[in-house]
C-alpha cells in the first residue's frame, strides 16, 4: 500500500542533439542587451541603498547617544555615592570634634569639597564639549554630500566613509580617555 508512495520517480534526462540549433526569443535577447548596456543601478535600488545607509548612520548615532546617557547616569550615581560617603564622614568627624569639645574644621572640609566638585564640573564640561564635535559633523556632511553627488555609484564614497569612521573612532578614544 505505501510501497508505491515511497518509490523514487525515474529521472528524466534530456540530451541536446547537435543538429538542433538553440534559439532564444527576441524578448530575452532585448532584456539581456538592455541589462548589459546600462551597468548602473536603477533609481529604486539606489534609493533603497541610500535609505539603508541613512538608517545605519542614524542607528549608530542613537547607539552613541544611549552610551553617552548611560555614562552620564553612571557618573551621577558615583557622585551621589561619593557625596553620601563624604556627608557621613563629615557627620562622624563633627561628632568626634563635639565630643572632644574642639571646633570642627568644617570650613576646611567644605573648601576641599567645593574644589573637588568644581574639578568634576570642569571635567564634565570638557566631556560635554566632546559632544559638539565639529570634526564629526564636518565628515558626516562630506559623507552625505558624496552620497548625494554620486547617486548611481555609492561605492565611490568609500574614502568619505573611511574618513567618517576614523573621526568617530578618534572621538570615542578621546571620550574614553576623559573618563579615566
Beta strands, then each sheet from edge to edge (+ up, - down):
end
